Amino acid sequence: SLGCGVVEMEAATLYAIGAEKGVETISLFVISDSVTEEKWTPHIKEPAVKENLVKLALWALKFSKSL
């Protein structure tokens, strides 16, 4: 009803629980794969994906320490 083209089910569950419990919730993602109607192309083992996961983890730690 909000016009979303896709939904990440685990994040949706996380936010639903956060809303029910009255706690702030955050989820962070690194996109790795490409999926079209024709084919699925995994990129999870590419160096750029690993680098972005490390950057995301470091940012998350820095962010959580600043609270």
Backbone as a ProteinNet text record, in pm:
[ID]
protein_1_A
[PRIMARY]
SLGCGVVEMEAATLYAIGAEKGVETISLFVISDSVTEEKWTPHIKEPAVKENLVKLALWALKFSKSL
[TERTIARY]
81.2	0	85.5	215.7	304.6	381.9	359	425.1	562.8	592.9	723.7	728.7	841.8	861.1	910.6	982.9	1036.1	1029.7	1035.4	1037.3	1143.4	1229.7	1328.4	1261.6	1227	1140.4	1199.3	1328.5	1387	1385.8	1415.1	1411.3	1268.5	1172.7	1032.9	993.7	1039.1	1012.1	1080	1204.9	1278.9	1205.4	1159.3	1088.4	953.4	884.8	756.2	776	880.5	908.4	949	1032.4	1072.1	953	859.9	739.6	654.7	640.7	560	621	753.3	822.6	856.2	835.4	863.3	1011.1	1091.5	1234.6	1275.2	1377.1	1428.9	1498.2	1484.5	1537.3	1611.1	1720.5	1795.5	1839.9	1843.2	1899.6	1983.9	2093.3	2187.9	2213.4	2230	2244.8	2356.3	2419.9	2509.7	2450.7	2424.8	2366.9	2479.4	2457.3	2562.9	2517.7	2395.1	2351.1	2262.7	2256.3	2168	2065.4	1938.5	1832.9	1738.5	1721.7	1624.7	1530.3	1432.1	1341.3	1415.1	1524.8	1597.9	1699.1	1768.6	1872.6	1911.8	1981.4	2036.7	2188	2253.5	2398.2	2454.5	2515.8	2573.4	2706	2724.2	2848.8	2906.9	2855.3	2891.7	3041.5	3111.2	3254.2	3344.8	3287.2	3369.1	3433.2	3556.9	3626.7	3549.8	3482.5	3409	3299.1	3234.7	3129.6	3190.2	3302.2	3369.6	3414.1	3470.3	3513.6	3395.7	3284	3166.2	3108.1	3113	3067.2	3155	3285.8	3377.7	3348.7	3332.1	3300.5	3170.3	3071.3	2942	2954.3	3028.6	3047.1	3120.9	3224.2	3298.7	3211.2	3131.3	3040.1	2938.7	2883.5	2783.4	2842.4	2965	3030.8	3052.1	3100.1	3121.5	2989.5	2886	2754.3	2701.5	2712.1	2657.5	2734.6	2863.1	2942.3	2906.8	2851.7	2818.9	2685.2	2609.8	2477.4	2488.4
-119.9	0	126.3	113.3	228.9	245.7	157.9	170.4	108.1	12.8	-52.7	-157.6	-160.6	-261.2	-393.2	-388.3	-508.1	-491.1	-602.9	-601.3	-700.7	-658.6	-747.8	-805.7	-933.8	-993.5	-990.5	-1017.8	-1016.6	-875.6	-775.2	-637.2	-597.4	-640	-609	-666.2	-787.6	-849.4	-771.5	-732.9	-655.7	-525.9	-455.5	-329.2	-351.2	-458.7	-489	-515	-589.9	-617.6	-488.7	-407.5	-280.3	-190.1	-185.6	-103.5	-156.9	-288.3	-350.1	-325.8	-332.4	-316.5	-171.3	-81.1	59.8	93.7	23.5	50.7	95.9	183.4	226.3	109.2	102.1	-11.3	39.2	-28.3	5.5	-123	-121.1	-232.7	-174.2	-239.5	-192.8	-305.9	-271.9	-373.8	-338.7	-440.5	-428.1	-516.1	-456.2	-530.7	-606.6	-737.1	-816	-883.5	-925.7	-1002.7	-920.2	-964.4	-903.5	-1009.4	-975.5	-1069.9	-1001.2	-1063.4	-1016.1	-1130.7	-1106.1	-1214.4	-1322.4	-1283.8	-1380.1	-1464.8	-1400.4	-1477.2	-1412.2	-1491.1	-1447.3	-1448.1	-1337.6	-1327.6	-1296.7	-1397.7	-1373.3	-1296.4	-1202	-1124.7	-1126.1	-1212.3	-1212	-1231.2	-1299	-1325.8	-1220.4	-1115.5	-1011.3	-924	-880.3	-798.8	-673.2	-607.9	-485.4	-512.3	-628.2	-661.9	-679.6	-752.3	-770.6	-636.6	-550.3	-418.1	-337.1	-342.5	-267.4	-323.2	-455.4	-514.5	-468.9	-463.1	-416.5	-270.3	-186.5	-45.3	-29.8	-109.7	-102.5	-142.8	-249.4	-294.7	-189.7	-130.8	-26.7	95.6	134.9	247.3	216.6	94.9	55.9	60.8	14	19.2	163.8	247.8	388.2	455.8	427.5	485.9	443.2	313.4	264.7	320.4	346.3	404.7	551.4	617.1	759.1	782.2	676.3	692.3	720.7
0	0	0	32.6	35.7	-94.9	-190.8	-319.2	-326.3	-240.1	-240.1	-349.9	-421.6	-524.8	-469.1	-358.4	-293.9	-142.9	-73.1	72.5	118.4	207.4	267.7	391.9	386.6	487.9	629	643.8	777.2	835.7	753.7	801.5	837.3	757.6	787.6	922.9	952.1	1082	1194.3	1172.4	1272.1	1305.8	1203.7	1226.4	1293	1258.7	1322.8	1472.2	1507	1648.2	1719.5	1655	1714.2	1740.9	1646.4	1664.3	1778.6	1785.6	1892	2029.6	2038.6	2167.3	2199.4	2103.1	2126.1	2129.9	2050	2046.1	1905.1	1899.5	1770.6	1702.9	1572.9	1497.7	1374.8	1341.1	1220	1152.2	1021.3	945.9	833.9	803.4	702.5	604.1	478.5	375.3	277.9	225.6	112.3	3.2	-110.2	-222.6	-291.3	-314.5	-377.5	-506.7	-515.7	-630.8	-723.2	-847	-945.5	-986.7	-975.1	-1011	-1109.4	-1224	-1321.8	-1352.5	-1435.8	-1473.7	-1551.4	-1616.3	-1699.2	-1621.4	-1523.5	-1453.2	-1321	-1240.6	-1112.7	-1128.3	-1095	-1104.7	-966.7	-901	-768.8	-778.7	-685.6	-678.8	-537.4	-451.2	-309.4	-286.2	-377.8	-356.9	-418.3	-474.4	-534.9	-427	-449.3	-348.9	-307.1	-398.7	-365.3	-262.9	-270.5	-174.4	-35.6	-27.9	101.2	158.4	74.7	120	173.8	105	149.3	278.4	297.3	423.1	539.5	517.2	622	654.1	550.6	572.8	651.2	615.4	683.1	829.6	856.4	994.7	1076.8	1020.3	1092.2	1118.5	1018.8	1038.6	1147.9	1146.7	1246.8	1387.3	1403	1534.7	1579.3	1487.5	1520.5	1556.8	1480.5	1506.1	1643.9	1674.7	1800.4	1921.1	1905	2013.9	2035.9	1934.4	1947.3	2016.1	2041.3	2104.9	2252
[MASK]
+++++++++++++++++++++++++++++++++++++++++++++++++++++++++++++++++++

